[in-house]
Amino acid sequence: MRQSPLFSGILYLLLGILFTYFAVGSVRDEGWGFFSYLLVILATFDLGAGLRMINFHYKLKRTQKK
């Protein structure tokens, strides 16, 4: 069974929020190090992918409706 783009998008958004939370905690505790930058990059990619997937879901629905 295939996952819908909406489910994947929400999953990516949740992962992006989780990575952001860990990045903030890492910077607060240890300062800006390699691990902090890695978490910020992962959060950015996941949030961007999540928004693109949700946008794709609504575009696909609109196209199927016509």
C-alpha positions in Angstrom: 0.0 0.0 0.0 1.3 3.4 -1.0 1.4 6.3 1.4 -0.3 9.5 0.5 1.7 12.7 0.0 -0.2 14.3 2.9 0.8 11.6 5.3 4.5 11.7 4.2 4.4 15.5 4.4 3.1 15.5 7.9 5.7 12.9 8.9 8.5 15.1 7.4 7.1 18.1 9.3 7.1 16.3 12.6 10.7 15.1 12.0 11.7 18.6 11.1 10.2 19.9 14.3 11.9 17.2 16.3 15.3 18.0 14.8 14.8 21.7 15.5 14.0 20.9 19.1 17.2 18.8 19.4 19.2 21.5 17.6 18.1 24.2 20.0 18.9 22.0 23.0 22.3 21.2 21.6 23.2 24.8 21.0 21.9 25.8 24.4 24.0 23.1 26.1 27.2 22.9 24.0 27.2 25.9 21.7 27.5 25.7 17.9 29.4 22.6 17.0 29.3 20.1 14.2 26.4 18.2 15.6 24.3 21.4 16.0 24.9 22.3 12.4 24.0 18.8 11.3 20.7 18.9 13.2 19.8 22.3 11.7 20.5 21.1 8.2 18.4 18.0 8.7 15.6 20.1 10.1 15.7 22.4 7.2 15.6 19.6 4.6 12.7 17.8 6.5 10.6 21.0 6.9 11.1 21.9 3.2 10.3 18.3 2.1 7.2 18.3 4.3 5.9 21.5 2.9 6.5 20.4 -0.7 4.7 17.1 -0.1 1.7 18.8 1.5 1.6 21.3 -1.4 1.8 18.4 -3.9 -1.1 16.7 -2.2 -3.4 19.6 -2.6 -2.3 20.3 -6.2 -2.9 16.6 -7.0 -6.4 16.7 -5.4 -7.2 19.9 -7.3 -6.2 18.3 -10.6 -8.2 15.2 -9.9 -11.2 17.2 -9.1 -11.3 18.9 -12.5 
